[in-house]
């Protein structure tokens, strides 16, 4: 079954009729906003409503994680975990075809209304495992922006992260790439007193997630080990700052931050935090040592298809 919102096709063949993941009633508010306002009104509405979910889902700054990326001309993209479409708009502008998958119909409706003029966008609603079995095409890119860490929630077995990457690999064209954005569990902000983004507990990731089994982020070394163990030999790390959710800069191993560049650190919009030391000064210390890639708050990784 399909629905049409403007130019956007909403494919519901894999939707089981229940939204298991939600921010609650604020999503109805988001749907109302995108139905009755153009994107140029979003900044004013974010200020007026003053709610974290509205900032998180509607801020144009969310697109900074991908809009710099040198995507090939005429590319096709599968966006896994598209949510309310915070990044979808950038992908639609950059690619010739975008298939955006999300578990939630309500979030997909928000995405569809938000980008209803996009002729190159299809929304596939439902569990990724079912949607991936339905897909008959291969993609130049599959994006996992804030998604890989949730693999234990929908991949069975003892190696959910590896299984997930293997499944994604099978959806790529021969020269395709996986584009991953994820928090670094050893990010500087967590040592300085920020709560772990997913479970809201201080030091949870640093301590190895002793009280968590449904979500997990990684250090750089752990991600590299995961890629290597699964046969992904070609990958490249980038470092969104302050993090991948609201980046103002994206660094790379070819251009690492210099002293005085990393001063925009107190940005916890959704929860309180400790302030145990000056993160700017700590980052300055790392600028001379070459250790910034180890303590970057987030990673963006491009991983080339294997085999």
N, C-alpha and C positions, 0 to 999 in steps of 0.2 A: 504494500500500500504506500502511496506517495501523496504528499501535500505540496502545494506550491505557495510560496510566500514571495510575491514579486517575481523576480527572475530566478529565485533559488528553489531548487528541488529538495524536499525533505523526505528522505527514504526511511520508512518505518517498518520495513520487512523483518528486521531483527529486533524490534522493540517489543519487550515483554509486558508493557503496560504499567510499569512501576518505576518511578524515579528513586533509586536507592541512595543517591548522593545529592545533597542539596545544602544551600546556605539558609534555607527556610523561607519565610514569607517575603524577605527582602527581594527574592527572585521575581515575585510578582511586581514589585516596585520597579525592578530593572526592566522587566518586559514592558511595562507601561511607559517607561522613559524612552526605550528604543523605538517603540511604536509611534510615539508622538513628538519626537525630537530628532533633529539631525545631529551628526557627530560634533559640529561646531558649538553646540549647546552643552556638550558633556562637561567641559571644565567648570562652567558656572554651576551646573547642577551638582557636581561633586562637592563644590564649596558649600552650596546651600544645604544639601542633605547631610553632609558631614558624617558619613557612615563608611566603615572600612570596606564592606563588600562592594559598595558603589565605586569607591576609589579603585579597588583592586580590579574589578571587572571592566570599568569604563575608561580608565586613564590611558591616554594615547601613549604615555611613556612605556607601557607594556610592550609596545611594538619594537622598542629599541633593541630587544634581544635578537631580532631576526632581520630588521630592515637594512642592515649594513652588509648582509651576507651576499657574496658574489654568486647568486643563483644563475644557472645556465639559462640561456634564452629558450623559451618554449617549454619550460619545465612543467612536470606534473608532480603534485605534492599530496601525500596522505598525512593529514594532521590528526594524530591520535590524542584524545583527551582535549578536544577543542574548547570545552566549557562554554562560556558565554560569548566567545569570539574575540577575546582581547588581542589575540595575535592573528586571527584569521584575516582581518582586513589587510595587513601587510602582505600575507601570503597571496591573497587574491590579486594584489597589485604587482607582485613579483613573478607570478607563475601563470601559465596558460590554463591549467586545470588544477583545482583544489577539491579534494574529498576530505571533509572534516567529520571525524567520528567523535561522538560523545555518548555516554551511557544514559544521560538525562534528556528527555524530550523537552522539558521546560527550558533547560539551558540551550538546547539546540534551537528552540523557537526564538529565544533572545538573540542568538547568533544570526538566525535567518532574517529576522526583522531588521537587525542592525545593518546587515549587508544585503538587503533585498534587491539592490540594483546590480548585484554581481552576477553576470551571466556565466562565469566560469566556476561557480561554487555549487557543490552538492553536499548535503549533510546526510550522513549515514548514522541513524540513531540506534543504539543498542550496545550490548556487551561486545568488546573488541574481538573476542574469540569467535563469536558468531559472524560479526561483520567481516572479519578477515577471511573466513571461509566463503563468504558470498562474493568477495571481490574477484574479478577475473582479469584485471589489468595489473601491470607492474608500474612502479613509480620511480621517478628520478630521485625523490627525497621522501623520507618519512620523518616527521618531526615528533619528538618526545620531549615536550617542554613542560617540566614539572610532572612527569608521568612515570619514568622508569622506577622511581622510588616506591611506587604502589604495586609493583609486580606481584608481591606475595598475596595481594587481595584478589587477584583474578587469574593467576597461573598456578596450577597444581604441581606438586612434586617438591623435591628437596632443593632444586635449583631454579627458583622462579625467575630470577634475573637473566640467567643464561638462556632459559627456555623462551623468555620474552624476546630477547635479542635474536635468537634463531628464527622465531616466527616473523619478526620484522624483516630479517635478511631475505626471507623468501618472498617478500612483497616488493623487492627492489629490482630495477633493471640491472643489467650486467655492470654498469658503471655507476650505480646509484649509491646514495649515502644516507646514513642515519644521522639526524641532527638532534643532539641531546642537550637540554639545559637542566641543571640539577644543583642543589645546594652541596657544598663541601662540608662534611660532618666535622672537619677540623678547621672550619673557617674562623678567621680572627674574631668576628662578632660573637661567636659562641664562647670563646675564652673570656671575652670582655664582659659577658653577662647577659647576652640575648638568649631568650628561650628558643629551644629547638622548634623550627617552624611548623612541624606537623603535629607534634604531641603537646607542645606548650610547656615543656619542662626544661629547666636550666640544666645544661651539661649532659643531657641525655645522649646526644650523638657522640660527644667527646668520650663518654664512658662506654661507648659501644652498644647503646640501646638495651640496657639491662631490663627495662620494663616494657619493651615494645617488640611486637612480632609482626605487625601488619604493614609497616612502612620502614624504609631504611635508606639513608643517603650514604655517600661514600667519600673517602679521601681520594686524592689523585692516584696514589699508588694502588689503592683497591680497585678503582675503575680500570687502570691499566692492566692489572692482573685479570680482571673479569674479561676484558677484551681479548687478551692474549690466550687465556684458557679456552675461549670459544673460537679461536682461530681468526680473530680480527687483527690483522697485522698493521693496517694503515689507519692511523687516527691522529687528530691534531686538536690540542687543547687551546681554548681561549678563556679569558677571565673577565666576566662582567662585573662592573663595580657600580654601586655598592653591592648589588646582587643581581641575579638574573630577572627578578620580578620587576624592578624599577631601575634598570641600568642607565647611567649617565655616560658611561664609557665602557668599551670592550677592549681589553688588552690582549696581547699575544706573546709568545716566546720571542718573537722578533721585536716587539716593543713592550717592555715591561714598565710599570709606573716609576716615576722619579720622585725624589723627596719633595714634599709639599703638594703632591697631586691628589692624595687620598685623605681628604679632610671632611667629607660629607658622610658621616658614619652614624649619627643618632637618627635613625629612620624607622624605628619600630612603631608602625601605625596601628597595629592590631592588638598589642599586649604590652604590659609594662616589662621592665628589664632592670637588671643591675647595671651599674657603670663602674667597673672594677679598675679600669685604667684608661688612659687616653689612646684610643685606637689609631688616631692620626699619627701620633709619635711612634707607636709600635710599628705601623706600616712604614714610616720613615726609616726605622731601624732595618726593616727587611729589604728596603730599596738597595742598600749597599751589599747585602749578603747573597742576593739571588734566590732567597727563599720565598718570595711572594707567591709563586705558583702553588706552594704547599699550603699556604694559609689564606688564599683567595676565598672570599665568602661563597662564591658560586663558580661553576664551570659551564662553558658551552663547548661541546665536543662534536666534531664532525668525524664520523666513522665510515670508512669506505666498505662497500659490500664485499664479503669474502666469497671465494669460490666461484 
